[in-house]
Structures are given as C-alpha cells and as structure tokens.
Amino acid sequence: MDKARVIMKALEERRLVVGGHVFLTDPSISEAMASFGYDFIWIDAEHGPFDKEKLLAHVVAANGAGAAAIVRVASNDAAVIKPVLEMGVDGIIVPMVCSRLEAERAVAACRYPPEGIRGFGPRRANRYGMIPLDEYLRGAEASLLRIVQIEHVDAVRDLEGILEVEGLSAVIIGPNDLSASIGKLGQLRHPEVAALCERIVRLCKLRGKPCGVSVGPGDRDWISYWLELGVDFISCGDDISFLAEGAARTIGFIREGAR
C-alpha cells in the first residue's frame, strides 16, 4: 500500500499520525528523521532554501526510510505545485489558503482533468513509466494527500466553505500566522487565538474532515493542548530545533560541570 493511503487509513481509524519538519537541504536529514519513526516528513519548500533537485532528493530519502513525503509548496500556484507532484510526493500542503475559492484552486492543481487542471507529465510519480497508464490514473487520486493550511482569520471565517471542497484530504492549522492575522503574533495562548483554533478543530470534526496542526517540539504543555483538543495529526519537531535543543543541553551541562 502506498504511503498516502497508509496515512489516510490511519486517520480514518482515528489513529494519531505524527510528522516532523525538515528545513535544511541535506537529504540525509529527511532520511534520518524518517528512520527515527515519523509517519511523514514535512519538507518545507515555503521557508526552506530548496531547489527542485534538492526537493526530489528529500522525497526519495524520506520514502526510502519508510515515511510519507509531504511537501509544503511556496504558494498556491499550479505552476509551482505541478513539478512537485511529478516527484511522486505523498502529499502537498498549500499555505495561506483563506477562502473556498483558494482551496478549490489548490485542489484543482493537484487533480487531473476533468476534476482539476493538473498537467500530465508524471516522472517519479508513475515510477518513470513502469506503472501502466490506466493503473496510474486509477490510483492517482487516492495516492496523494491534498492539504490546505488554515493560518489566517479569513480562512476561519470561510472554513465551512473550505471544508466542502471536493477532493480536499485534510486541513492543517498554522498557529503562528493565525495569531499574526489578528495582530497577536506569537501570542499563541491568547484567548482569541485559542478560540479560532478550537473553532477550526470543532468544525472539522463536525464535517468529518481530518485536522492537523504544526507546532514546535519545545513546549510539552502546548503539544498536550493540541492532543487534548483532538487533532488527527500533528507535525512536531524539526531539524533546526533539535540541533538547537541538543546543543543548548550539551553546552549547558559542560559549562555547569566546569564551574
């Protein structure tokens, strides 16, 4: 079973799915993160300095080590999304989707006609032609997670419309930008921010749409808050944070010992 289907099956069975972020460009990082036990690797082409060649190497590395490879693209643009799809990714995350219309555009970019506008030119996506055309087309829809990121108050206002978009697999919350959209950047525990987050999760549960969140690894109370809220999947921890935490812990121990 391909990795996107494994993720969707886990979500349908109410089993928590756990992912981790990768920002640095060495593909061995995605391989290592996958080897550590993450269900999926979030390869960040929005904020990370990835070119297409590096992206492909990360996708291959994550898959080779057993994890689904999900790429957050830089923008909601079919021309940006298309070459990433051809890399045979297991999922696409489209950032800053603020309306039903924008969600429809994102999903359409990931689907072949007549349902969407994706141009035909699979490379790794159909294993370089080794998957017969009819077989590939039959499975293409179920082999890709189409995820939009809810990270603006406007998206929350139009969330019911967004959740109605045919072909949308899931939504994922971006708490930092969501807080910024109401003038409270970084105030993630502010009651107004919490109310927006809780509304997103509640509406997703009512509509039967998987809902996830992207958070850092440092605050266990914050992680527990999301687990108690009932998110279906969580992307938590990243290469840079793990380096920073490990370095700070080791250097602190050494300096304390030296004193």
Contacts in CASP RR format, 6 or more apart in sequence:
PFRMAT RR
TARGET T0000
AUTHOR 0000-0000-0000
METHOD contacts of the structure
MODEL  1
MDKARVIMKALEERRLVVGGHVFLTDPSISEAMASFGYDFIWIDAEHGPF
DKEKLLAHVVAANGAGAAAIVRVASNDAAVIKPVLEMGVDGIIVPMVCSR
LEAERAVAACRYPPEGIRGFGPRRANRYGMIPLDEYLRGAEASLLRIVQI
EHVDAVRDLEGILEVEGLSAVIIGPNDLSASIGKLGQLRHPEVAALCERI
VRLCKLRGKPCGVSVGPGDRDWISYWLELGVDFISCGDDISFLAEGAART
IGFIREGAR
1 9 0 8 1.000
2 90 0 8 1.000
2 143 0 8 1.000
3 40 0 8 1.000
3 63 0 8 1.000
3 66 0 8 1.000
3 67 0 8 1.000
3 68 0 8 1.000
3 69 0 8 1.000
3 90 0 8 1.000
4 68 0 8 1.000
4 90 0 8 1.000
4 91 0 8 1.000
4 142 0 8 1.000
4 143 0 8 1.000
4 144 0 8 1.000
4 145 0 8 1.000
5 142 0 8 1.000
5 143 0 8 1.000
6 68 0 8 1.000
7 17 0 8 1.000
7 39 0 8 1.000
7 40 0 8 1.000
7 68 0 8 1.000
7 90 0 8 1.000
7 145 0 8 1.000
7 233 0 8 1.000
8 142 0 8 1.000
8 145 0 8 1.000
8 169 0 8 1.000
10 16 0 8 1.000
10 17 0 8 1.000
10 39 0 8 1.000
11 17 0 8 1.000
11 170 0 8 1.000
11 210 0 8 1.000
11 232 0 8 1.000
11 233 0 8 1.000
14 232 0 8 1.000
16 227 0 8 1.000
16 231 0 8 1.000
16 232 0 8 1.000
16 233 0 8 1.000
16 234 0 8 1.000
17 39 0 8 1.000
17 40 0 8 1.000
17 232 0 8 1.000
17 233 0 8 1.000
17 234 0 8 1.000
18 38 0 8 1.000
18 39 0 8 1.000
18 40 0 8 1.000
18 233 0 8 1.000
18 234 0 8 1.000
18 235 0 8 1.000
18 236 0 8 1.000
19 38 0 8 1.000
19 39 0 8 1.000
19 40 0 8 1.000
19 41 0 8 1.000
19 42 0 8 1.000
19 67 0 8 1.000
19 233 0 8 1.000
19 234 0 8 1.000
19 235 0 8 1.000
19 236 0 8 1.000
19 237 0 8 1.000
20 33 0 8 1.000
20 38 0 8 1.000
20 40 0 8 1.000
20 41 0 8 1.000
20 42 0 8 1.000
20 235 0 8 1.000
20 236 0 8 1.000
20 237 0 8 1.000
20 238 0 8 1.000
21 41 0 8 1.000
21 42 0 8 1.000
21 44 0 8 1.000
21 214 0 8 1.000
21 235 0 8 1.000
21 237 0 8 1.000
21 238 0 8 1.000
21 239 0 8 1.000
22 29 0 8 1.000
22 30 0 8 1.000
22 33 0 8 1.000
22 41 0 8 1.000
22 42 0 8 1.000
22 43 0 8 1.000
22 44 0 8 1.000
22 58 0 8 1.000
22 238 0 8 1.000
22 239 0 8 1.000
23 44 0 8 1.000
23 47 0 8 1.000
23 48 0 8 1.000
23 238 0 8 1.000
23 239 0 8 1.000
23 240 0 8 1.000
24 239 0 8 1.000
24 240 0 8 1.000
25 48 0 8 1.000
25 49 0 8 1.000
25 50 0 8 1.000
25 54 0 8 1.000
25 58 0 8 1.000
27 54 0 8 1.000
27 57 0 8 1.000
27 58 0 8 1.000
27 60 0 8 1.000
27 61 0 8 1.000
28 61 0 8 1.000
29 58 0 8 1.000
29 239 0 8 1.000
30 41 0 8 1.000
30 43 0 8 1.000
30 58 0 8 1.000
30 59 0 8 1.000
30 61 0 8 1.000
30 62 0 8 1.000
30 65 0 8 1.000
30 67 0 8 1.000
30 69 0 8 1.000
31 61 0 8 1.000
31 62 0 8 1.000
31 64 0 8 1.000
31 65 0 8 1.000
32 65 0 8 1.000
33 41 0 8 1.000
33 62 0 8 1.000
33 67 0 8 1.000
33 239 0 8 1.000
34 41 0 8 1.000
34 61 0 8 1.000
34 62 0 8 1.000
34 63 0 8 1.000
34 64 0 8 1.000
34 65 0 8 1.000
34 66 0 8 1.000
34 67 0 8 1.000
35 65 0 8 1.000
35 66 0 8 1.000
37 67 0 8 1.000
38 67 0 8 1.000
39 67 0 8 1.000
39 68 0 8 1.000
39 233 0 8 1.000
40 62 0 8 1.000
40 67 0 8 1.000
40 68 0 8 1.000
40 69 0 8 1.000
40 70 0 8 1.000
40 90 0 8 1.000
40 235 0 8 1.000
41 58 0 8 1.000
41 62 0 8 1.000
41 67 0 8 1.000
41 68 0 8 1.000
41 69 0 8 1.000
41 70 0 8 1.000
42 70 0 8 1.000
42 71 0 8 1.000
42 72 0 8 1.000
42 93 0 8 1.000
42 214 0 8 1.000
42 235 0 8 1.000
43 50 0 8 1.000
43 55 0 8 1.000
43 58 0 8 1.000
43 59 0 8 1.000
43 62 0 8 1.000
43 69 0 8 1.000
43 70 0 8 1.000
43 71 0 8 1.000
43 72 0 8 1.000
44 50 0 8 1.000
44 72 0 8 1.000
45 55 0 8 1.000
45 71 0 8 1.000
45 72 0 8 1.000
45 73 0 8 1.000
45 74 0 8 1.000
45 84 0 8 1.000
46 72 0 8 1.000
46 73 0 8 1.000
46 74 0 8 1.000
46 75 0 8 1.000
46 95 0 8 1.000
50 58 0 8 1.000
52 83 0 8 1.000
52 84 0 8 1.000
52 87 0 8 1.000
55 71 0 8 1.000
55 84 0 8 1.000
55 87 0 8 1.000
56 87 0 8 1.000
56 124 0 8 1.000
58 69 0 8 1.000
59 69 0 8 1.000
59 71 0 8 1.000
59 87 0 8 1.000
59 88 0 8 1.000
59 89 0 8 1.000
59 124 0 8 1.000
60 124 0 8 1.000
62 68 0 8 1.000
62 69 0 8 1.000
63 69 0 8 1.000
63 90 0 8 1.000
68 90 0 8 1.000
68 91 0 8 1.000
68 145 0 8 1.000
69 88 0 8 1.000
69 89 0 8 1.000
69 90 0 8 1.000
69 91 0 8 1.000
70 89 0 8 1.000
70 90 0 8 1.000
70 91 0 8 1.000
70 92 0 8 1.000
70 93 0 8 1.000
70 145 0 8 1.000
70 147 0 8 1.000
71 84 0 8 1.000
71 87 0 8 1.000
71 89 0 8 1.000
71 91 0 8 1.000
71 92 0 8 1.000
71 93 0 8 1.000
72 92 0 8 1.000
72 93 0 8 1.000
72 94 0 8 1.000
72 95 0 8 1.000
72 149 0 8 1.000
73 80 0 8 1.000
73 81 0 8 1.000
73 84 0 8 1.000
73 92 0 8 1.000
73 93 0 8 1.000
73 94 0 8 1.000
73 95 0 8 1.000
74 80 0 8 1.000
74 95 0 8 1.000
75 95 0 8 1.000
76 94 0 8 1.000
76 95 0 8 1.000
76 96 0 8 1.000
76 97 0 8 1.000
76 102 0 8 1.000
76 105 0 8 1.000
76 106 0 8 1.000
76 109 0 8 1.000
77 109 0 8 1.000
78 105 0 8 1.000
78 108 0 8 1.000
78 109 0 8 1.000
78 117 0 8 1.000
78 118 0 8 1.000
81 92 0 8 1.000
81 94 0 8 1.000
81 106 0 8 1.000
81 109 0 8 1.000
81 110 0 8 1.000
82 109 0 8 1.000
82 118 0 8 1.000
82 119 0 8 1.000
84 92 0 8 1.000
85 92 0 8 1.000
85 110 0 8 1.000
85 118 0 8 1.000
85 122 0 8 1.000
85 125 0 8 1.000
85 144 0 8 1.000
86 121 0 8 1.000
86 122 0 8 1.000
86 123 0 8 1.000
86 124 0 8 1.000
86 125 0 8 1.000
87 123 0 8 1.000
87 124 0 8 1.000
87 125 0 8 1.000
88 122 0 8 1.000
88 123 0 8 1.000
88 124 0 8 1.000
88 125 0 8 1.000
89 144 0 8 1.000
90 143 0 8 1.000
90 144 0 8 1.000
90 145 0 8 1.000
91 144 0 8 1.000
91 145 0 8 1.000
91 146 0 8 1.000
91 147 0 8 1.000
91 169 0 8 1.000
92 106 0 8 1.000
92 110 0 8 1.000
92 144 0 8 1.000
92 145 0 8 1.000
92 146 0 8 1.000
92 147 0 8 1.000
93 147 0 8 1.000
93 148 0 8 1.000
93 149 0 8 1.000
93 172 0 8 1.000
94 106 0 8 1.000
94 147 0 8 1.000
94 148 0 8 1.000
94 149 0 8 1.000
95 149 0 8 1.000
95 151 0 8 1.000
96 149 0 8 1.000
96 151 0 8 1.000
96 152 0 8 1.000
96 177 0 8 1.000
97 103 0 8 1.000
97 106 0 8 1.000
97 148 0 8 1.000
97 149 0 8 1.000
97 150 0 8 1.000
97 155 0 8 1.000
97 162 0 8 1.000
98 152 0 8 1.000
98 154 0 8 1.000
98 155 0 8 1.000
98 158 0 8 1.000
99 154 0 8 1.000
99 155 0 8 1.000
99 158 0 8 1.000
99 162 0 8 1.000
100 158 0 8 1.000
100 161 0 8 1.000
100 162 0 8 1.000
100 164 0 8 1.000
100 165 0 8 1.000
102 148 0 8 1.000
103 148 0 8 1.000
103 161 0 8 1.000
103 162 0 8 1.000
103 165 0 8 1.000
103 168 0 8 1.000
104 165 0 8 1.000
106 146 0 8 1.000
106 148 0 8 1.000
107 116 0 8 1.000
107 146 0 8 1.000
107 148 0 8 1.000
107 165 0 8 1.000
107 166 0 8 1.000
107 167 0 8 1.000
107 168 0 8 1.000
108 115 0 8 1.000
108 116 0 8 1.000
108 117 0 8 1.000
108 118 0 8 1.000
109 116 0 8 1.000
109 117 0 8 1.000
109 118 0 8 1.000
110 116 0 8 1.000
110 118 0 8 1.000
110 144 0 8 1.000
110 146 0 8 1.000
111 117 0 8 1.000
111 118 0 8 1.000
111 141 0 8 1.000
111 146 0 8 1.000
111 167 0 8 1.000
112 118 0 8 1.000
112 119 0 8 1.000
112 120 0 8 1.000
112 137 0 8 1.000
112 140 0 8 1.000
115 141 0 8 1.000
115 166 0 8 1.000
115 167 0 8 1.000
122 129 0 8 1.000
122 136 0 8 1.000
125 136 0 8 1.000
125 140 0 8 1.000
126 133 0 8 1.000
126 136 0 8 1.000
129 136 0 8 1.000
141 167 0 8 1.000
144 169 0 8 1.000
145 169 0 8 1.000
145 170 0 8 1.000
146 167 0 8 1.000
146 168 0 8 1.000
146 169 0 8 1.000
146 170 0 8 1.000
147 168 0 8 1.000
147 169 0 8 1.000
147 170 0 8 1.000
147 171 0 8 1.000
147 172 0 8 1.000
148 162 0 8 1.000
148 168 0 8 1.000
148 171 0 8 1.000
148 172 0 8 1.000
149 171 0 8 1.000
149 172 0 8 1.000
149 173 0 8 1.000
149 174 0 8 1.000
149 214 0 8 1.000
150 156 0 8 1.000
150 159 0 8 1.000
150 162 0 8 1.000
150 171 0 8 1.000
150 172 0 8 1.000
150 173 0 8 1.000
150 174 0 8 1.000
150 178 0 8 1.000
150 200 0 8 1.000
151 173 0 8 1.000
151 174 0 8 1.000
151 175 0 8 1.000
151 176 0 8 1.000
151 177 0 8 1.000
151 178 0 8 1.000
151 181 0 8 1.000
152 177 0 8 1.000
152 178 0 8 1.000
152 181 0 8 1.000
153 178 0 8 1.000
153 181 0 8 1.000
153 182 0 8 1.000
153 196 0 8 1.000
154 181 0 8 1.000
155 162 0 8 1.000
156 178 0 8 1.000
156 196 0 8 1.000
156 199 0 8 1.000
156 200 0 8 1.000
159 171 0 8 1.000
159 199 0 8 1.000
159 200 0 8 1.000
159 203 0 8 1.000
160 203 0 8 1.000
160 207 0 8 1.000
162 168 0 8 1.000
162 171 0 8 1.000
163 171 0 8 1.000
163 203 0 8 1.000
163 204 0 8 1.000
163 207 0 8 1.000
163 209 0 8 1.000
164 207 0 8 1.000
168 209 0 8 1.000
169 210 0 8 1.000
170 209 0 8 1.000
170 210 0 8 1.000
170 211 0 8 1.000
170 212 0 8 1.000
170 232 0 8 1.000
170 233 0 8 1.000
171 200 0 8 1.000
171 204 0 8 1.000
171 209 0 8 1.000
171 210 0 8 1.000
171 211 0 8 1.000
171 212 0 8 1.000
172 211 0 8 1.000
172 212 0 8 1.000
172 213 0 8 1.000
172 214 0 8 1.000
172 233 0 8 1.000
172 235 0 8 1.000
173 197 0 8 1.000
173 200 0 8 1.000
173 201 0 8 1.000
173 211 0 8 1.000
173 212 0 8 1.000
173 213 0 8 1.000
173 214 0 8 1.000
173 231 0 8 1.000
174 213 0 8 1.000
174 214 0 8 1.000
175 188 0 8 1.000
175 193 0 8 1.000
175 197 0 8 1.000
175 213 0 8 1.000
175 214 0 8 1.000
175 215 0 8 1.000
176 185 0 8 1.000
176 186 0 8 1.000
176 188 0 8 1.000
178 193 0 8 1.000
178 196 0 8 1.000
178 197 0 8 1.000
179 185 0 8 1.000
179 186 0 8 1.000
179 187 0 8 1.000
179 188 0 8 1.000
179 190 0 8 1.000
179 193 0 8 1.000
180 186 0 8 1.000
182 192 0 8 1.000
182 193 0 8 1.000
182 196 0 8 1.000
184 190 0 8 1.000
184 192 0 8 1.000
184 193 0 8 1.000
187 193 0 8 1.000
188 222 0 8 1.000
189 222 0 8 1.000
197 213 0 8 1.000
197 229 0 8 1.000
198 229 0 8 1.000
200 211 0 8 1.000
201 211 0 8 1.000
201 229 0 8 1.000
201 230 0 8 1.000
201 231 0 8 1.000
204 210 0 8 1.000
204 211 0 8 1.000
204 232 0 8 1.000
205 211 0 8 1.000
205 230 0 8 1.000
210 232 0 8 1.000
210 233 0 8 1.000
211 231 0 8 1.000
211 232 0 8 1.000
212 231 0 8 1.000
212 232 0 8 1.000
212 233 0 8 1.000
212 234 0 8 1.000
212 235 0 8 1.000
213 226 0 8 1.000
213 231 0 8 1.000
213 234 0 8 1.000
213 235 0 8 1.000
214 234 0 8 1.000
214 235 0 8 1.000
214 236 0 8 1.000
215 222 0 8 1.000
215 223 0 8 1.000
215 226 0 8 1.000
215 234 0 8 1.000
215 235 0 8 1.000
215 236 0 8 1.000
215 237 0 8 1.000
216 222 0 8 1.000
216 223 0 8 1.000
216 236 0 8 1.000
216 237 0 8 1.000
216 238 0 8 1.000
216 241 0 8 1.000
217 223 0 8 1.000
217 236 0 8 1.000
217 237 0 8 1.000
217 238 0 8 1.000
217 241 0 8 1.000
217 242 0 8 1.000
217 245 0 8 1.000
218 241 0 8 1.000
218 245 0 8 1.000
223 234 0 8 1.000
223 236 0 8 1.000
226 234 0 8 1.000
227 234 0 8 1.000
END
